[in-house]
């Protein structure tokens, strides 16, 4: 005999107020720690009430991992992992600062119609945001909103100039929110700020008043140890380095300080700096070294950059992007990513890894379809044409397994 279905809530009306009742509810999404996937929000709240309150924080602490997993009501939601970015603008972009992406550019082709980037094509309709990487216009700008840009991993901020009311898109720093005020000092310090300091230029005072999150400054004005992103390689160029989500560089030294120490060793610390004892070659060397700032990038590369070049204070936004899991192949097609076929599955005439019996590429090292080594980057720069601005190259494992990795 079939038993009638009894509602669960009617079994125990009094236990709804107990601490175990929330465990019976079905949640549509939850924030988890990827290092400990089995830890739920309820366990975290019981262990530490302060951690439970952090779910509703508007500004996450730097380095905090906040992800969102979904209850697998469909197969596409089972493996979907997204960063928690509830502060993003839900509407359309600012139309005047966009243009449509269409034509050959969506399929990875150049102006002649040849495929130059493989595995591209299709995808959702999108508009390109015109982002101001140069930040040449000074004055205070108010952040109106933080938006998702489909053309990049980092978020963009729509800012409005207080003086003339013009709007521009800039790369958003991590923690930047609507209502914040940012300013660019690329053209120099304003007269009002100089008057506040009494007409004297003190590096410490300048840094305390200008080196704030989202501001654009020259590298010579930024204190040592400050994280920066959207770095311009030269004094006249736009920001080109560290623009992806979560990337940043750190200023580890200034040429002016190094030159001063070297000159003290040569001349002595007697107090009177007699430059006549230095040769022309030494003066030329010191003058050149004083114009550069040493920056360590996220890749581990250490390079010299002109101190008159600019960068933005902070870390590129959306730092948890690296933990994203699309969940299904269809979501990759929405992003314009086409399928990739393994070279091992091809014929020998189509790929260096193809052919043979069984799943084996023989003794061939990892290669591209055109026979170029593909592991850890293949260096094509001639040895006699090295980059003098690179102090330490980024580490390359060249296919070898790193310690601690399977």
Buried (B, 14 or more C-beta within 10 A) or exposed (E): EEEEEEEEEEEEEEEEEEEEEEEEEEEEBBBBBEEEEEEBBBEBBEEEEEEBEBBEEEEBEEEEBBBBBBEEEEEBBEEBBBBBBEBEBEEEBBEEBBEEBEEBEBBBBEEEEEEEEEEBBEBEEBBBBBBBBBBEBBEBBBBBBBBBBBEBBBBBBBBBBEEEEEBBBBBBBBBBEBEBEBBBBBEEBBEEBBEEEEEEEEEEBBBEBBBBBBBBBBBBBBBEEBBBBBBBBEBEBBBEBBBBBBBBBBBEBBBBEBBEEBBEEEBEEEEEEEEEEBEEEBEEBBEEBBBBBBBBBBEEBBBBBBBBBBBBBBBBBBBBBEEBEBBBEEEBBEEBBBEEEEBBEBEEEEBBBBBEEEEEBEEBEEBBBEEEBBEBEEEEEEEEEEEEEEBEBBEEEEEEEEEEEE
